[in-house]
Amino acid sequence: MFKLSQLALGVALGMGIVVASTASVAADVASASASASVQPTHSVETTAMLNHDGEKLYKSACFVCHGTGAANAPKLGDKAAWAPRIAQGMETVMDIAIKGKGAMPPRGGASKADDATLRAAVEYMVKAGQ
């Protein structure tokens, strides 16, 4: 008989139904997590909230240029346009978002957005550009 946790883990990992002991499953998950190249920096709940806040700010402020490409802004989802920016690192991209660049005003015009929400919007756009 399968334990519910084994079944849920198997489905979540996209492997179908897994027949293994709980210890074996936990060891496999720990091994897969250790070998992943990108480690999450937020809890699942925080990430979901930030993604929502980031998308909301993008749609209310950033979209004006990043949705249309106005003033040479890299469009959301345009991997070629985002690649050189992503290569500079997140801190550089955030510095540009905070200070502005070219026609982009400081904070992308969202002067009332706090730093966490601004970062969430930048992460939302960067993720779409990867």
VMD Tcl script that builds the backbone (N, CA, C; Angstrom):
set m [mol new atoms 390]
animate dup $m
set s [atomselect $m all]
$s set {name element resname resid chain x y z} {
  {N N MET 1 A 0.840 -1.181 0.000}
  {CA C MET 1 A 0.000 0.000 0.000}
  {C C MET 1 A 0.881 1.238 0.000}
  {N N PHE 2 A 0.585 2.181 -0.854}
  {CA C PHE 2 A 1.354 3.428 -0.931}
  {C C PHE 2 A 0.937 4.380 0.168}
  {N N LYS 3 A 1.892 5.129 0.644}
  {CA C LYS 3 A 1.558 6.216 1.554}
  {C C LYS 3 A 1.196 7.412 0.697}
  {N N LEU 4 A 0.289 8.238 1.182}
  {CA C LEU 4 A -0.150 9.412 0.433}
  {C C LEU 4 A 1.026 10.317 0.098}
  {N N SER 5 A 1.982 10.464 1.019}
  {CA C SER 5 A 3.123 11.339 0.762}
  {C C SER 5 A 3.969 10.820 -0.393}
  {N N GLN 6 A 4.102 9.500 -0.512}
  {CA C GLN 6 A 4.869 8.931 -1.620}
  {C C GLN 6 A 4.173 9.175 -2.951}
  {N N LEU 7 A 2.876 8.998 -2.965}
  {CA C LEU 7 A 2.107 9.217 -4.180}
  {C C LEU 7 A 2.177 10.675 -4.602}
  {N N ALA 8 A 1.971 11.594 -3.644}
  {CA C ALA 8 A 2.012 13.025 -3.949}
  {C C ALA 8 A 3.390 13.425 -4.430}
  {N N LEU 9 A 4.436 12.909 -3.792}
  {CA C LEU 9 A 5.796 13.242 -4.203}
  {C C LEU 9 A 6.070 12.713 -5.607}
  {N N GLY 10 A 5.623 11.514 -5.889}
  {CA C GLY 10 A 5.835 10.946 -7.217}
  {C C GLY 10 A 5.155 11.757 -8.297}
  {N N VAL 11 A 3.936 12.193 -8.033}
  {CA C VAL 11 A 3.200 13.008 -8.995}
  {C C VAL 11 A 3.879 14.371 -9.141}
  {N N ALA 12 A 4.285 14.970 -8.012}
  {CA C ALA 12 A 4.922 16.286 -8.043}
  {C C ALA 12 A 6.226 16.246 -8.819}
  {N N LEU 13 A 6.934 15.162 -8.741}
  {CA C LEU 13 A 8.204 15.045 -9.458}
  {C C LEU 13 A 8.002 14.593 -10.905}
  {N N GLY 14 A 6.771 14.356 -11.288}
  {CA C GLY 14 A 6.487 13.981 -12.671}
  {C C GLY 14 A 6.932 12.578 -12.993}
  {N N MET 15 A 7.028 11.730 -11.991}
  {CA C MET 15 A 7.547 10.388 -12.203}
  {C C MET 15 A 6.450 9.341 -12.086}
  {N N GLY 16 A 5.202 9.754 -11.973}
  {CA C GLY 16 A 4.136 8.789 -11.801}
  {C C GLY 16 A 4.151 8.244 -10.393}
  {N N ILE 17 A 3.721 7.017 -10.209}
  {CA C ILE 17 A 3.670 6.418 -8.882}
  {C C ILE 17 A 5.026 5.799 -8.590}
  {N N VAL 18 A 5.576 6.144 -7.433}
  {CA C VAL 18 A 6.901 5.680 -7.038}
  {C C VAL 18 A 6.750 4.659 -5.921}
  {N N VAL 19 A 7.365 3.517 -6.090}
  {CA C VAL 19 A 7.364 2.508 -5.039}
  {C C VAL 19 A 8.718 2.591 -4.365}
  {N N ALA 20 A 8.746 3.148 -3.174}
  {CA C ALA 20 A 9.991 3.293 -2.428}
  {C C ALA 20 A 9.647 3.595 -0.989}
  {N N SER 21 A 10.618 3.396 -0.146}
  {CA C SER 21 A 10.400 3.753 1.256}
  {C C SER 21 A 10.486 5.258 1.396}
  {N N THR 22 A 9.918 5.787 2.465}
  {CA C THR 22 A 9.950 7.223 2.708}
  {C C THR 22 A 11.382 7.703 2.794}
  {N N ALA 23 A 12.262 6.948 3.424}
  {CA C ALA 23 A 13.670 7.337 3.549}
  {C C ALA 23 A 14.331 7.402 2.175}
  {N N SER 24 A 14.021 6.453 1.328}
  {CA C SER 24 A 14.591 6.438 -0.017}
  {C C SER 24 A 14.119 7.643 -0.824}
  {N N VAL 25 A 12.835 7.961 -0.734}
  {CA C VAL 25 A 12.286 9.113 -1.443}
  {C C VAL 25 A 12.934 10.387 -0.937}
  {N N ALA 26 A 13.055 10.527 0.373}
  {CA C ALA 26 A 13.673 11.726 0.951}
  {C C ALA 26 A 15.118 11.859 0.496}
  {N N ALA 27 A 15.849 10.749 0.434}
  {CA C ALA 27 A 17.242 10.789 -0.017}
  {C C ALA 27 A 17.327 11.213 -1.483}
  {N N ASP 28 A 16.410 10.703 -2.316}
  {CA C ASP 28 A 16.408 11.088 -3.732}
  {C C ASP 28 A 16.112 12.569 -3.904}
  {N N VAL 29 A 15.147 13.086 -3.143}
  {CA C VAL 29 A 14.797 14.502 -3.232}
  {C C VAL 29 A 15.962 15.360 -2.767}
  {N N ALA 30 A 16.611 14.981 -1.662}
  {CA C ALA 30 A 17.748 15.743 -1.153}
  {C C ALA 30 A 18.883 15.745 -2.167}
  {N N SER 31 A 19.117 14.611 -2.802}
  {CA C SER 31 A 20.172 14.527 -3.809}
  {C C SER 31 A 19.859 15.407 -5.010}
  {N N ALA 32 A 18.613 15.377 -5.473}
  {CA C ALA 32 A 18.221 16.207 -6.612}
  {C C ALA 32 A 18.319 17.679 -6.264}
  {N N SER 33 A 17.927 18.049 -5.055}
  {CA C SER 33 A 18.002 19.450 -4.632}
  {C C SER 33 A 19.441 19.922 -4.558}
  {N N ALA 34 A 20.323 19.075 -4.067}
  {CA C ALA 34 A 21.726 19.455 -3.923}
  {C C ALA 34 A 22.392 19.653 -5.277}
  {N N SER 35 A 21.928 18.933 -6.299}
  {CA C SER 35 A 22.559 19.041 -7.602}
  {C C SER 35 A 21.958 20.134 -8.481}
  {N N ALA 36 A 20.871 20.761 -8.020}
  {CA C ALA 36 A 20.244 21.822 -8.810}
  {C C ALA 36 A 21.171 23.033 -8.875}
  {N N SER 37 A 21.219 23.687 -10.028}
  {CA C SER 37 A 22.123 24.821 -10.192}
  {C C SER 37 A 21.570 26.105 -9.604}
  {N N VAL 38 A 20.263 26.229 -9.510}
  {CA C VAL 38 A 19.656 27.436 -8.965}
  {C C VAL 38 A 18.893 27.059 -7.715}
  {N N GLN 39 A 19.249 27.688 -6.620}
  {CA C GLN 39 A 18.580 27.424 -5.363}
  {C C GLN 39 A 17.582 28.535 -5.084}
  {N N PRO 40 A 16.375 28.212 -4.630}
  {CA C PRO 40 A 15.399 29.258 -4.336}
  {C C PRO 40 A 15.891 30.125 -3.178}
  {N N THR 41 A 15.583 31.421 -3.259}
  {CA C THR 41 A 15.983 32.334 -2.197}
  {C C THR 41 A 14.810 32.700 -1.315}
  {N N HIS 42 A 13.617 32.256 -1.662}
  {CA C HIS 42 A 12.417 32.573 -0.899}
  {C C HIS 42 A 11.663 31.287 -0.615}
  {N N SER 43 A 10.831 31.294 0.434}
  {CA C SER 43 A 9.950 30.168 0.683}
  {C C SER 43 A 8.903 30.130 -0.432}
  {N N VAL 44 A 8.209 29.020 -0.547}
  {CA C VAL 44 A 7.182 28.884 -1.585}
  {C C VAL 44 A 6.117 29.964 -1.422}
  {N N GLU 45 A 5.691 30.193 -0.173}
  {CA C GLU 45 A 4.654 31.195 0.070}
  {C C GLU 45 A 5.138 32.593 -0.298}
  {N N THR 46 A 6.365 32.928 0.102}
  {CA C THR 46 A 6.922 34.246 -0.209}
  {C C THR 46 A 7.096 34.413 -1.704}
  {N N THR 47 A 7.580 33.381 -2.375}
  {CA C THR 47 A 7.773 33.450 -3.824}
  {C C THR 47 A 6.445 33.680 -4.528}
  {N N ALA 48 A 5.406 32.977 -4.121}
  {CA C ALA 48 A 4.089 33.161 -4.740}
  {C C ALA 48 A 3.599 34.591 -4.537}
  {N N MET 49 A 3.794 35.126 -3.336}
  {CA C MET 49 A 3.358 36.495 -3.059}
  {C C MET 49 A 4.170 37.482 -3.899}
  {N N LEU 50 A 5.498 37.280 -3.951}
  {CA C LEU 50 A 6.343 38.194 -4.723}
  {C C LEU 50 A 6.013 38.124 -6.208}
  {N N ASN 51 A 5.779 36.920 -6.715}
  {CA C ASN 51 A 5.427 36.802 -8.130}
  {C C ASN 51 A 4.124 37.544 -8.417}
  {N N HIS 52 A 3.166 37.439 -7.519}
  {CA C HIS 52 A 1.895 38.146 -7.704}
  {C C HIS 52 A 2.129 39.655 -7.651}
  {N N ASP 53 A 2.867 40.113 -6.637}
  {CA C ASP 53 A 3.151 41.542 -6.504}
  {C C ASP 53 A 3.965 42.049 -7.689}
  {N N GLY 54 A 4.929 41.248 -8.132}
  {CA C GLY 54 A 5.751 41.633 -9.276}
  {C C GLY 54 A 4.941 41.729 -10.549}
  {N N GLU 55 A 4.081 40.764 -10.775}
  {CA C GLU 55 A 3.220 40.797 -11.959}
  {C C GLU 55 A 2.273 41.997 -11.898}
  {N N LYS 56 A 1.748 42.255 -10.717}
  {CA C LYS 56 A 0.824 43.379 -10.546}
  {C C LYS 56 A 1.525 44.707 -10.853}
  {N N LEU 57 A 2.751 44.908 -10.333}
  {CA C LEU 57 A 3.488 46.135 -10.609}
  {C C LEU 57 A 3.858 46.209 -12.090}
  {N N TYR 58 A 4.277 45.077 -12.666}
  {CA C TYR 58 A 4.597 45.057 -14.098}
  {C C TYR 58 A 3.397 45.546 -14.909}
  {N N LYS 59 A 2.225 45.015 -14.613}
  {CA C LYS 59 A 1.024 45.363 -15.381}
  {C C LYS 59 A 0.576 46.801 -15.163}
  {N N SER 60 A 0.896 47.364 -13.988}
  {CA C SER 60 A 0.437 48.726 -13.707}
  {C C SER 60 A 1.456 49.801 -14.086}
  {N N ALA 61 A 2.727 49.473 -14.189}
  {CA C ALA 61 A 3.731 50.500 -14.479}
  {C C ALA 61 A 4.717 50.083 -15.573}
  {N N CYS 62 A 5.305 48.926 -15.421}
  {CA C CYS 62 A 6.387 48.498 -16.318}
  {C C CYS 62 A 5.900 48.197 -17.736}
  {N N PHE 63 A 4.653 47.718 -17.834}
  {CA C PHE 63 A 4.098 47.309 -19.123}
  {C C PHE 63 A 4.142 48.431 -20.163}
  {N N VAL 64 A 4.002 49.658 -19.710}
  {CA C VAL 64 A 3.951 50.789 -20.641}
  {C C VAL 64 A 5.121 50.728 -21.620}
  {N N CYS 65 A 6.312 50.426 -21.128}
  {CA C CYS 65 A 7.477 50.325 -22.016}
  {C C CYS 65 A 7.896 48.880 -22.277}
  {N N HIS 66 A 7.899 48.049 -21.226}
  {CA C HIS 66 A 8.391 46.677 -21.389}
  {C C HIS 66 A 7.374 45.771 -22.078}
  {N N GLY 67 A 6.156 46.211 -22.222}
  {CA C GLY 67 A 5.160 45.449 -22.977}
  {C C GLY 67 A 5.148 45.820 -24.448}
  {N N THR 68 A 5.648 47.016 -24.752}
  {CA C THR 68 A 5.594 47.513 -26.127}
  {C C THR 68 A 6.970 47.687 -26.767}
  {N N GLY 69 A 8.013 47.734 -25.934}
  {CA C GLY 69 A 9.357 47.983 -26.457}
  {C C GLY 69 A 9.648 49.471 -26.626}
  {N N ALA 70 A 8.789 50.323 -26.071}
  {CA C ALA 70 A 8.987 51.777 -26.182}
  {C C ALA 70 A 10.347 52.172 -25.605}
  {N N ALA 71 A 10.978 53.136 -26.233}
  {CA C ALA 71 A 12.283 53.668 -25.797}
  {C C ALA 71 A 13.340 52.570 -25.682}
  {N N ASN 72 A 13.232 51.572 -26.535}
  {CA C ASN 72 A 14.177 50.441 -26.566}
  {C C ASN 72 A 14.172 49.595 -25.293}
  {N N ALA 73 A 13.092 49.623 -24.551}
  {CA C ALA 73 A 12.985 48.768 -23.366}
  {C C ALA 73 A 12.876 47.316 -23.823}
  {N N PRO 74 A 13.587 46.405 -23.150}
  {CA C PRO 74 A 13.450 44.989 -23.533}
  {C C PRO 74 A 12.036 44.508 -23.218}
  {N N LYS 75 A 11.382 43.932 -24.220}
  {CA C LYS 75 A 10.003 43.479 -24.049}
  {C C LYS 75 A 9.951 42.214 -23.206}
  {N N LEU 76 A 8.874 42.096 -22.437}
  {CA C LEU 76 A 8.658 40.921 -21.609}
  {C C LEU 76 A 8.706 39.665 -22.473}
  {N N GLY 77 A 9.517 38.712 -22.088}
  {CA C GLY 77 A 9.609 37.442 -22.807}
  {C C GLY 77 A 10.578 37.427 -23.972}
  {N N ASP 78 A 11.196 38.561 -24.317}
  {CA C ASP 78 A 12.153 38.630 -25.424}
  {C C ASP 78 A 13.522 38.181 -24.922}
  {N N LYS 79 A 13.796 36.903 -25.091}
  {CA C LYS 79 A 15.016 36.309 -24.554}
  {C C LYS 79 A 16.282 36.974 -25.092}
  {N N ALA 80 A 16.307 37.310 -26.362}
  {CA C ALA 80 A 17.494 37.939 -26.952}
  {C C ALA 80 A 17.746 39.323 -26.351}
  {N N ALA 81 A 16.692 40.074 -26.118}
  {CA C ALA 81 A 16.851 41.419 -25.559}
  {C C ALA 81 A 17.244 41.371 -24.084}
  {N N TRP 82 A 16.755 40.381 -23.358}
  {CA C TRP 82 A 17.046 40.284 -21.931}
  {C C TRP 82 A 18.385 39.621 -21.634}
  {N N ALA 83 A 18.879 38.777 -22.530}
  {CA C ALA 83 A 20.108 38.008 -22.267}
  {C C ALA 83 A 21.290 38.867 -21.822}
  {N N PRO 84 A 21.638 39.963 -22.528}
  {CA C PRO 84 A 22.793 40.743 -22.061}
  {C C PRO 84 A 22.553 41.398 -20.705}
  {N N ARG 85 A 21.338 41.731 -20.413}
  {CA C ARG 85 A 21.022 42.343 -19.115}
  {C C ARG 85 A 21.121 41.308 -17.999}
  {N N ILE 86 A 20.573 40.126 -18.255}
  {CA C ILE 86 A 20.631 39.040 -17.279}
  {C C ILE 86 A 22.087 38.652 -17.023}
  {N N ALA 87 A 22.907 38.664 -18.065}
  {CA C ALA 87 A 24.322 38.315 -17.929}
  {C C ALA 87 A 25.070 39.276 -16.999}
  {N N GLN 88 A 24.574 40.503 -16.862}
  {CA C GLN 88 A 25.216 41.471 -15.977}
  {C C GLN 88 A 24.948 41.164 -14.508}
  {N N GLY 89 A 23.972 40.348 -14.223}
  {CA C GLY 89 A 23.654 39.970 -12.847}
  {C C GLY 89 A 22.462 40.739 -12.306}
  {N N MET 90 A 21.810 40.129 -11.353}
  {CA C MET 90 A 20.586 40.692 -10.796}
  {C C MET 90 A 20.829 42.029 -10.109}
  {N N GLU 91 A 21.954 42.170 -9.426}
  {CA C GLU 91 A 22.214 43.431 -8.722}
  {C C GLU 91 A 22.359 44.589 -9.704}
  {N N THR 92 A 22.978 44.359 -10.836}
  {CA C THR 92 A 23.108 45.410 -11.850}
  {C C THR 92 A 21.748 45.751 -12.433}
  {N N VAL 93 A 20.940 44.742 -12.709}
  {CA C VAL 93 A 19.599 44.973 -13.246}
  {C C VAL 93 A 18.766 45.756 -12.226}
  {N N MET 94 A 18.894 45.399 -10.956}
  {CA C MET 94 A 18.167 46.127 -9.908}
  {C C MET 94 A 18.661 47.566 -9.795}
  {N N ASP 95 A 19.947 47.776 -9.924}
  {CA C ASP 95 A 20.508 49.127 -9.860}
  {C C ASP 95 A 19.919 50.000 -10.974}
  {N N ILE 96 A 19.799 49.430 -12.162}
  {CA C ILE 96 A 19.184 50.151 -13.279}
  {C C ILE 96 A 17.716 50.444 -12.984}
  {N N ALA 97 A 17.021 49.466 -12.429}
  {CA C ALA 97 A 15.598 49.668 -12.101}
  {C C ALA 97 A 15.431 50.774 -11.061}
  {N N ILE 98 A 16.318 50.814 -10.091}
  {CA C ILE 98 A 16.214 51.813 -9.022}
  {C C ILE 98 A 16.603 53.205 -9.506}
  {N N LYS 99 A 17.700 53.292 -10.249}
  {CA C LYS 99 A 18.217 54.601 -10.660}
  {C C LYS 99 A 17.662 55.086 -11.993}
  {N N GLY 100 A 17.181 54.157 -12.814}
  {CA C GLY 100 A 16.724 54.514 -14.150}
  {C C GLY 100 A 17.870 54.440 -15.139}
  {N N LYS 101 A 17.525 54.457 -16.414}
  {CA C LYS 101 A 18.542 54.404 -17.468}
  {C C LYS 101 A 17.889 54.890 -18.756}
  {N N GLY 102 A 18.584 55.776 -19.462}
  {CA C GLY 102 A 18.032 56.300 -20.700}
  {C C GLY 102 A 16.704 56.975 -20.435}
  {N N ALA 103 A 15.680 56.573 -21.170}
  {CA C ALA 103 A 14.355 57.168 -21.005}
  {C C ALA 103 A 13.596 56.619 -19.793}
  {N N MET 104 A 14.122 55.547 -19.189}
  {CA C MET 104 A 13.437 54.962 -18.039}
  {C C MET 104 A 13.716 55.791 -16.789}
  {N N PRO 105 A 12.659 56.286 -16.156}
  {CA C PRO 105 A 12.858 57.074 -14.928}
  {C C PRO 105 A 13.251 56.166 -13.760}
  {N N PRO 106 A 13.773 56.747 -12.682}
  {CA C PRO 106 A 14.068 55.943 -11.492}
  {C C PRO 106 A 12.843 55.138 -11.066}
  {N N ARG 107 A 13.108 53.917 -10.652}
  {CA C ARG 107 A 12.083 52.977 -10.192}
  {C C ARG 107 A 11.049 52.694 -11.288}
  {N N GLY 108 A 11.452 52.917 -12.530}
  {CA C GLY 108 A 10.565 52.642 -13.650}
  {C C GLY 108 A 9.299 53.469 -13.630}
  {N N GLY 109 A 9.342 54.585 -12.901}
  {CA C GLY 109 A 8.163 55.431 -12.787}
  {C C GLY 109 A 7.234 55.032 -11.654}
  {N N ALA 110 A 7.516 53.919 -11.019}
  {CA C ALA 110 A 6.683 53.449 -9.901}
  {C C ALA 110 A 7.303 53.945 -8.601}
  {N N SER 111 A 7.301 55.247 -8.416}
  {CA C SER 111 A 8.005 55.860 -7.290}
  {C C SER 111 A 7.478 55.438 -5.925}
  {N N LYS 112 A 6.252 54.971 -5.850}
  {CA C LYS 112 A 5.680 54.565 -4.555}
  {C C LYS 112 A 5.884 53.086 -4.255}
  {N N ALA 113 A 6.436 52.344 -5.204}
  {CA C ALA 113 A 6.668 50.911 -4.978}
  {C C ALA 113 A 7.842 50.731 -4.017}
  {N N ASP 114 A 7.677 49.840 -3.037}
  {CA C ASP 114 A 8.786 49.574 -2.126}
  {C C ASP 114 A 9.822 48.689 -2.823}
  {N N ASP 115 A 10.988 48.560 -2.206}
  {CA C ASP 115 A 12.083 47.811 -2.824}
  {C C ASP 115 A 11.719 46.358 -3.109}
  {N N ALA 116 A 11.013 45.712 -2.187}
  {CA C ALA 116 A 10.650 44.304 -2.387}
  {C C ALA 116 A 9.714 44.134 -3.579}
  {N N THR 117 A 8.771 45.038 -3.728}
  {CA C THR 117 A 7.841 44.955 -4.852}
  {C C THR 117 A 8.545 45.274 -6.163}
  {N N LEU 118 A 9.439 46.250 -6.142}
  {CA C LEU 118 A 10.214 46.576 -7.344}
  {C C LEU 118 A 11.069 45.383 -7.746}
  {N N ARG 119 A 11.727 44.758 -6.773}
  {CA C ARG 119 A 12.542 43.562 -7.059}
  {C C ARG 119 A 11.655 42.453 -7.616}
  {N N ALA 120 A 10.462 42.284 -7.061}
  {CA C ALA 120 A 9.542 41.250 -7.548}
  {C C ALA 120 A 9.173 41.496 -9.008}
  {N N ALA 121 A 8.963 42.754 -9.380}
  {CA C ALA 121 A 8.636 43.082 -10.778}
  {C C ALA 121 A 9.829 42.794 -11.687}
  {N N VAL 122 A 11.015 43.147 -11.232}
  {CA C VAL 122 A 12.221 42.875 -12.026}
  {C C VAL 122 A 12.418 41.372 -12.166}
  {N N GLU 123 A 12.251 40.627 -11.072}
  {CA C GLU 123 A 12.378 39.168 -11.141}
  {C C GLU 123 A 11.328 38.567 -12.072}
  {N N TYR 124 A 10.133 39.112 -12.061}
  {CA C TYR 124 A 9.061 38.653 -12.954}
  {C C TYR 124 A 9.483 38.824 -14.413}
  {N N MET 125 A 10.049 39.995 -14.738}
  {CA C MET 125 A 10.477 40.249 -16.118}
  {C C MET 125 A 11.695 39.411 -16.492}
  {N N VAL 126 A 12.652 39.295 -15.563}
  {CA C VAL 126 A 13.849 38.505 -15.842}
  {C C VAL 126 A 13.481 37.037 -16.073}
  {N N LYS 127 A 12.611 36.517 -15.229}
  {CA C LYS 127 A 12.194 35.123 -15.380}
  {C C LYS 127 A 11.548 34.894 -16.745}
  {N N ALA 128 A 10.738 35.847 -17.173}
  {CA C ALA 128 A 10.083 35.718 -18.484}
  {C C ALA 128 A 11.103 35.814 -19.621}
  {N N GLY 129 A 12.233 36.446 -19.361}
  {CA C GLY 129 A 13.258 36.616 -20.398}
  {C C GLY 129 A 14.312 35.531 -20.414}
  {N N GLN 130 A 14.171 34.529 -19.562}
  {CA C GLN 130 A 15.163 33.447 -19.515}
  {C C GLN 130 A 14.787 32.304 -20.418}
}
mol reanalyze $m
mol bondsrecalc $m
mol representation Tube
mol addrep $m
